[in-house]
Amino acid sequence: MKHGLIGILAVALLTGALVSPAIAACNAAPGPAVDWTKCDKTKLDFSGVDLTGAMMQSADLSRSDFADADLSGANLTEATLAKARLAGAKVIGADLTKAMFDRANLQGADFSNAVMVKTEMHRANLSKARLAGANLDKAEFGRAVLAEADFSGANLHAAYLARADVRGANFSGADLSDADFYRADLRGADLSQAKQLEQGQLDSTCGDETTKLPAGLTPPPEWPCASAEVEEE
């Protein structure tokens, strides 16, 4: 009986040693390099907090407020930020591969040089966001608001921008090869210096005389068009 009790205590101690660090990490106060991997941090206020280099892989951050926070260099791969608020946040150089920002408020956020491969931003608001130099390969922006966003030098290969509001956005030097602009609103967008944009990608888009296209490409016969035509199902 004594040996059995010792064995149970040993297992309990070993289990505690394995579990405690994870619990302690999730309970750690927000700050630079904090490790919240796979933690539940939903509906919390982190506005203005310094979270540079934070580890938040696969964490659930839905509906949390990161407005004006600094997430530069953070690892948010496969994290969920549905309906989160990152307005004015710095996310420079962060790894957001396969992260989910559905319906998130990302207005004016700085994603410069961030890795956003296969990141999902359906119906997210990225108006006036800075994505210069970001890797947006196969990123999903379906019905997102990208008005006046800065995509200069970004990689948008095979990105999905169907029905997105891209009015006034800057694509200078951006790679748009195989990007899907189906029914996207391109009025006022500057695509004049974009790379790998082909005539067929402009079919079924919405634009007008304020849309700037690369040399050799011409507006489709349907231009100019109304925004209502873009938003309809």
Phi, psi and omega in degrees: 000318180299315181295323179296319179295320178297320180296319179296317178297321180296317179296318180299317179295318180295316179298317179298323180295327181279326186272322187306315181302321180295317179296316180298322181295317181291334179269358182295143179293146179297137180177176180304137176064016178299145181253103177244035181303126178061019181272157176264109180232051183273149175055040180244161182255110176241023183299132178074005184278144176276108180238032181300134178070013181295149179254107183228036180300133177059018178281152176260108183245021185304138176064009177277157184255112178245024182304131179061012176284160178251107179249023182302132179073006181287156177252108181240030181301131178060020176282154179252120180233038180301129179058022175283163180243116178235027181304126179073006182286154174259118180234035186295128176067013181283156176260110183243026182306126178060019174287157183243116180244032184305127178059023179281155176263105183243025183302126176069008179288152181253105179254027183306131177060017178283153175264113185231042181293125180059024176288139182256121182228040181301129178058016177284155178256106179245028180300133181061018176285153179252118179236030182299128178073005181286149176265102183250032181303122179060023176290152184247117180240030183306123179060019178284156175262112183240022183302127179061021176286152181254106179255020185301128178072008183278156175261107180247031180302126177058022177289151183252111181238030182299131178060020179280151175268101185250020184301127176074010180285154181250120181245029182301120178074005181282143176272112182251023181299126178063013176291141183259111181251028183305120180057022175286147179267106185258013182298127180079357180286146179255101178252011188298330181249014179289153180253146173064022175275130182246157183305320182297334180288343180272346179299140179066017173262172177245129179203179177205197184293346179272352179281126181260121183250157177295156178302136179097344178257147183233153178296141176296158181301335183285345179285150350287157180223162182268152181299331180299328179292333180283322188277342183294153181288000000 
